[in-house]
Amino acid sequence: MNVGRKLAIALASGVAVIWGLSFLSIKVAVAVIPPMSLGLARFVIASAILGLSFPLRRRRPALKLRDLPLMAGAGLTGVTLYFLGENNGVLLLSASESSIIIGTIPVLTTLADHLFSGARMGAAQYLGAGMSAVGIGVMVSESLRVSDEPLGYLFMGLAALSWVAYAFMTRPLFKRYDRVEITFWQSVFGGLGFVPFVLFESVPWARVDAPVILNVLYLGVFCSAIGYLFYVTGLDVLGAGVSSVFINLVPVVSVAASFALLGERLSPIQLAGGAVAVAGVYLAGLSGAKRRQTG
C-alpha cells in the first residue's frame, strides 16, 4: 500500500499517543509479570496478529537468507534489547521519568546520523541536543538525590540507544520487503530473543487478574503489532530523523496520563528538567526537519 506524507505523519502522531500510554500499561503489568516474560507475552501476541494478516492478503512472509542477519539483528535490538531496558527501567522508575528518557531518542538519532552518516548539524540542533542533555541531567540528579537508584536510568538509557540502532538497521530493509513483513519478522526474532531470559523468571499466575491481562493485550495488539507497523511506515516514508521527531509527543502523553490515571507526581525540579529536555528535543528535531527540506 502506497502511503503519502500526510498519512505517514498522521500514523507517526498516532503511534506517539499509543506509545505514550504504553508506559502506564507497562507500569501496571510489570508489577506482576517479570520484565522479560512481559516482553515475550506482548510479542507472541503481536507476531500472531501480524502472521494472520498474510493469509488475508493471500501471500506468505518472505525472508531471503542474505537478509537474515540484518532482520534478526534489528529484531533483537529493537525488541529484545529495547524491552530489556524499558521494562526493567519502568519497574524501577515512574512512568513519567521513563518516558522522558525515551523522549531523547530524536536527539540521539541526530547525533548518530552525524557521527556515522556524516549528516551535518546546524547550530539549533547543537543547542537542542545540549538543552536535552541538561534537562535530563537535572531530572536524573534530582531523582538520585531522593532515591539514590541509578539502575533505572541505566536501563532506560540502554533502551534509547537500542532504538536508535534499530531505526538505522531497519532502513535498508525497505528496499526488499514491505512494512508488514518487516514488522512481522522483527517481532518473531525479537520474541525469540526473550526466551533465554524467561527461563530465569517466574510468573506469579495467581496474581494475573483481568486488569493485568487487559494491559498485556493493549501492549501486544496496539503497542507492538499496530504501533510498530505505524512506526515502520513512518520510518519508510519520512526517514529516521523526521519520524523520530514524533517521539517528542511520547513523554507529553505519558506524563499527562500518568498524572491523571496513576496519580504520579514529578517534583517541580524534575518537571522543569523534563520540560527543558523535551524543548531541546523539539528544537533539534524541528531544525533537522527544516534542513532536510531545504537541503
Secondary structure, 3 states (H helix, E strand, C coil): CCCCHHHHHHHHHHHHHHHHHHHHHHHHHCCCCCHHHHHHHHHHHHHHHHHHHHHHCCCCCCCCHHHHHHHHHHHHHHHHHHHHHHHHHHHHCCHHHHHHHHCCHHHHHHHHHHHHHCCCCCHHHHHHHHHHHHHHHHHHHHHHHHHCCCHHHHHHHHHHHHHHHHHHHHHHHHHCCCHHHHHHHHHHHHHHHHHHHHCCCCCCHHHCCHHHHHHHHHHHHHHHHHHHHHHHHHHHHHCHHHHHHHHHHHHHHHHHHHHHHHCCCCCHHHHHHHHHHHHHHHHHHHHHHHHHHHC
